[in-house]
């Protein structure tokens, strides 16, 4: 039960990061979708503000953050191709993956007095809250829009199906290829229908 709660919290964190920030390198979101849908890998992932030089690490930065856009190190080797990383994680998942999702820092400085810093922090939180309510289709401050969650899950499923189709093609498995292709086709048709509504 506790492990399911931790998994749900990690999924919610990834969801929050993707819906509230633009990535410096947008194509890296594919890796986060993969992480979101892979429970084994997500259980082995530890989110941290600091990355160590040892072990398997992943850094993904939002626009405006002061960190490098994207770094991935697995088994002592650095990778920069997202598809190659996903394949490596699929074939040989690490025991522990230390992950940092870097966001822009608040513009407070050490020269500000404490009350002024607190006031500034309060204003920034209010602006962020107002921005979130404008960004969702329904006015849901502090809650996830069910339509947005459904869209996020659908996009993640599309990614998983695309990878499954590639694997079926590589292994020359015709039955899996047709099954996954039909499911992907149905999913894409539903996506087009819901986008037009």
C-alpha positions in Angstrom: 0.0 0.0 0.0 2.8 2.4 0.9 4.6 1.6 -2.3 1.5 2.4 -4.3 1.3 5.8 -2.6 5.0 6.5 -3.4 4.4 5.5 -7.0 1.3 7.7 -7.2 3.3 10.6 -5.7 6.1 10.1 -8.3 3.6 10.0 -11.1 1.9 13.2 -9.8 5.3 14.9 -9.6 6.1 14.1 -13.2 2.7 15.2 -14.3 3.1 18.5 -12.4 6.5 19.1 -14.0 5.3 18.4 -17.6 2.0 20.4 -17.3 3.5 23.5 -15.5 6.9 23.9 -17.3 8.2 24.1 -20.8 11.3 21.9 -21.2 14.6 23.4 -22.5 14.7 20.4 -24.9 11.1 19.5 -25.6 11.9 16.1 -27.2 13.1 14.9 -23.8 9.5 14.8 -22.6 9.3 11.4 -24.4 11.7 10.1 -21.7 9.4 11.4 -18.9 6.4 9.8 -20.5 8.3 6.5 -20.6 9.3 6.9 -16.9 5.7 7.7 -16.0 4.4 4.5 -17.6 7.1 2.1 -16.4 6.3 1.2 -12.8 9.4 -0.9 -12.3 11.6 1.9 -13.3 9.6 4.5 -11.5 9.9 2.4 -8.3 13.6 2.5 -8.7 13.7 6.2 -9.4 14.7 8.6 -6.6 13.9 12.3 -7.2 16.5 14.7 -5.7 17.6 18.3 -5.9 21.2 17.3 -6.1 22.8 14.7 -8.3 25.9 12.8 -7.3 28.8 11.9 -9.6 28.3 8.3 -8.8 25.6 6.0 -10.1 22.9 6.4 -12.7 21.6 9.9 -13.0 19.1 11.8 -15.1 18.7 15.6 -15.2 15.9 17.3 -17.2 15.6 21.0 -17.1 12.6 23.4 -17.5 13.1 26.6 -19.5 14.4 29.3 -17.2 16.3 27.0 -14.9 20.0 27.5 -14.4 21.0 24.0 -15.2 22.1 22.2 -18.3 19.1 21.2 -20.5 19.5 17.4 -20.3 22.1 14.9 -18.9 21.8 11.1 -18.6 24.5 8.8 -17.3 23.9 5.1 -17.1 26.5 2.6 -15.9 29.2 5.3 -16.2 28.4 6.2 -19.8 26.8 9.5 -20.9 23.9 9.4 -23.4 22.2 12.2 -25.3 19.8 10.4 -27.6 16.4 9.9 -26.0 15.5 6.8 -28.0 18.8 5.2 -27.1 18.2 5.9 -23.4 14.7 4.5 -23.5 16.0 1.3 -25.1 18.8 1.1 -22.5 16.4 1.6 -19.7 14.0 -1.0 -21.2 16.6 -3.7 -21.7 18.7 -3.1 -18.6 17.0 -1.0 -16.0 19.3 0.4 -13.3 19.0 -0.6 -9.6 18.5 3.0 -8.7 18.1 6.0 -10.9 18.7 9.4 -9.3 16.6 12.0 -11.1 16.4 15.8 -10.9 13.7 17.7 -12.6 15.1 21.2 -12.6 12.7 24.2 -12.4 13.4 28.0 -12.4 14.3 29.4 -9.0 12.4 32.2 -7.5 14.0 35.6 -8.1 14.7 36.4 -4.4 18.2 37.6 -3.4 20.2 37.5 -0.2 20.1 41.3 0.1 16.3 41.4 0.5 15.1 41.6 4.0 13.2 38.5 5.3 9.7 40.1 5.3 10.3 41.4 1.8 11.5 37.9 0.7 8.4 36.3 2.2 6.1 38.8 0.5 7.8 38.2 -2.8 7.5 34.4 -2.3 3.8 34.8 -1.5 3.2 36.9 -4.7 5.0 34.3 -6.8 3.0 31.5 -5.4 -0.3 33.4 -6.1 0.9 34.1 -9.7 1.8 30.5 -10.2 -1.6 29.4 -8.8 -3.4 31.8 -11.1 -1.3 30.6 -14.1 -2.2 27.0 -13.4 -5.9 27.8 -13.2 -5.7 29.6 -16.6 -3.7 26.9 -18.2 -6.3 24.2 -17.5 -9.6 24.1 -19.4 -11.6 23.9 -16.2 -11.0 26.3 -13.3 -9.4 23.8 -11.0 -6.9 25.4 -8.7 -5.0 22.8 -6.9 -6.8 19.9 -8.6 -6.0 18.0 -11.8 -8.4 18.4 -14.7 -9.8 15.0 -15.5 -9.7 15.8 -19.3 -6.0 16.8 -18.9 -5.2 13.6 -17.0 -7.0 11.5 -19.6 -5.0 13.3 -22.4 -1.8 12.7 -20.6 -2.5 9.0 -20.1 -3.5 8.7 -23.8 -0.2 10.4 -25.0 1.8 8.1 -22.7 -0.1 5.0 -24.1 0.7 6.2 -27.6 4.4 6.3 -26.8 4.3 2.8 -25.2 2.4 1.4 -28.3 4.9 3.0 -30.7 7.8 1.3 -28.8 5.9 -2.0 -28.8 5.3 -1.8 -32.5 9.0 -1.1 -33.1 9.9 -4.1 -30.9 7.4 -6.3 -32.8 8.9 -5.2 -36.1 12.4 -5.9 -34.8 11.4 -9.4 -33.7 9.3 -10.0 -36.8 6.3 -10.8 -34.7 3.4 -10.2 -37.1 0.6 -10.9 -34.6 1.9 -8.4 -32.1 2.6 -5.8 -34.8 -1.0 -5.9 -36.1 -2.5 -6.0 -32.6 -0.5 -2.9 -31.4 -1.0 -1.1 -34.7 -4.8 -1.5 -34.5 -4.8 -0.3 -30.9 -2.6 2.7 -31.9 -4.8 3.5 -34.8 -8.0 3.4 -32.6 -6.2 5.6 -30.0 -5.1 8.1 -32.6 -8.6 8.3 -34.1 -10.1 8.9 -30.6 -7.5 11.6 -30.1 -8.4 13.4 -33.3 -12.1 13.2 -32.4 -11.6 14.6 -29.0 -9.3 17.4 -30.3 -12.1 18.5 -32.7 -14.7 18.6 -29.9 
